[in-house]
Amino acid sequence: MGGPGSFKTKTEAKQARQRARERLGGARLRDVSVRGFWERWTSDPLFARPKEASDIRRREGTKAFVERYGKVPIAHVGG
């Protein structure tokens, strides 16, 4: 990938993935709604992009989907 926001090394990316897994480990997918996931994904610093504009664009670009499917369990999406 190599674009803005990419990790400098593969090791750095793997470490970030491990930290994310540790932070998210307690959440059970069957208990998380689309809205719950979206709210965390668009506000938790864990998922923040280097540029605030990217976060705003991501939030605005997915808002209509969440308004329509917010109550659906995230585990049912794509399945």
N, C-alpha and C positions, 0 to 999 in steps of 0.2 A: 504494500500500500504506500507507505512512505510519505503521505501527505501531512498537513498540519494536524497535530493531535495524535500522531502515531508515536509509538514507543521507539526509543533510540536503539534498543537491543531486544533480541528475542527473550533474554533473561528478564529484562524489565517488564515485558508484556506478560510473561508467565507469572511473575510476582504479583502484578496487578490483578491478574485473573484469580490467583489464589486468595488474595485479600477480599476480592468481590465474593468469592464462594463462601469465605468465612463469615462475611457480613450478612449474606443472604441465606445462609444455611438453615436458619430457623424457620424460614417461611415455607409453608406447604402450598404448593400450587393450587390445590383444590380450594383453599381458603382465600385466595387472592383474586380480586376482580380485575377486569381490564382497567377500570378507573384507579383502583388501588395501585396497580403496577405502574400506570401512566404517571400518577402523581409522584411516586417515588422516582421514577426514571427521569422525570423532568425537573425535579427539585433537589435530589440528593447529590451532594458534591462528588460522590463516588462515580456518577455518570456524567459529570460536567465536562464540557468541551473547553478547549483553551480560549475560545472566543465566545463572549456572551451572545453575540448575534446568532451563533450556531444553535445555542440552547433555545433562544427565542423562536427561531425558524422551526426547530424540531417540535416544540410545544404547539405552535400555531398550525403546523402541518398535520398534526395528529388529533387536534381538538375535536373536529367533526366526528371522527371515528369513535372517540371516547364518549361523546354525547349520545351517539346512537347505540353503542355496545358496552357502555360502562359497567353495567350490572352483570355481564357475562363473566363466568369464571375464566381466568386466563388459561387454565388447563384445557378449555374447550376451543380455544382459538387455533385454527390451522389443523384441527384433528378431524 
